[in-house]
Amino acid sequence: QVQLVESGGGLVQAGGSLKLSCAASRTIFSINAMGWYRQAPGKQRELVAAITRGGSTNYADSVKGRFAISRDNAKNTVYLQMNSLKPEDTAVYYCNAVLGIMHYWGQGTQVTVSS
C-alpha cells in the first residue's frame, strides 16, 4: 500500500509554468509505474504522463514537448514540470501509483490556467 500527496498546483497565466510534486509514503523504487492524470469539469480523467520503474516515460499527445515527468527515488517523489501552459490544461491533477494490480491515487491538486 502507498499514500500519495500532491502539491504545487495553483493559478498561472497562459504561457507560464508550474511544477507538481507527488510524495509517496514508501520507497518508489519498487513501484511498477507512477503517473499524473487530470480531470477537467465534465470530462473523464485522462493520463497526462507516466514513468516506469526503469525510467521509461510516455505522454499524452496534448502535452508532449511541454510537460516532463521525472522521479527522485531518494526522495520518494515524482514530479511533473509543466511549461507553456494553456487554458485547456486547467484541471485537477492526480498522482497515481501502480503496485502489482492495485492503483493508488492522491487527493488531487488544482491547476488553473488563465487566458
Secondary structure as the mmCIF struct_conf table of DSSP 4:
data_model
#
loop_
_struct_conf.conf_type_id
_struct_conf.id
_struct_conf.beg_label_comp_id
_struct_conf.beg_label_asym_id
_struct_conf.beg_label_seq_id
_struct_conf.end_label_comp_id
_struct_conf.end_label_asym_id
_struct_conf.end_label_seq_id
STRN STRN1 LEU A 4 SER A 7
STRN STRN2 GLY A 10 GLN A 13
TURN_TY1_P TURN_TY1_P1 ALA A 14 GLY A 15
STRN STRN3 LEU A 18 ALA A 24
BEND BEND1 SER A 25 ARG A 26
BEND BEND2 ILE A 28 ILE A 28
TURN_TY1_P TURN_TY1_P2 PHE A 29 SER A 30
BEND BEND3 ASN A 32 ASN A 32
STRN STRN4 ALA A 33 GLN A 39
TURN_TY1_P TURN_TY1_P3 PRO A 41 GLY A 42
BEND BEND4 LYS A 43 LYS A 43
STRN STRN5 GLU A 46 THR A 52
TURN_TY1_P TURN_TY1_P4 ARG A 53 GLY A 54
STRN STRN6 THR A 57 TYR A 59
HELX_RH_3T_P HELX_RH_3T_P1 ASP A 61 VAL A 63
TURN_TY1_P TURN_TY1_P5 LYS A 64 ARG A 66
STRN STRN7 PHE A 67 ASP A 72
TURN_TY1_P TURN_TY1_P6 ASN A 73 ASN A 76
STRN STRN8 THR A 77 MET A 82
BEND BEND5 SER A 84 SER A 84
HELX_RH_3T_P HELX_RH_3T_P2 PRO A 87 ASP A 89
STRN STRN9 ALA A 91 LEU A 99
TURN_TY1_P TURN_TY1_P7 GLY A 100 ILE A 101
STRN STRN10 MET A 102 TRP A 105
STRN STRN11 THR A 109 SER A 114
#
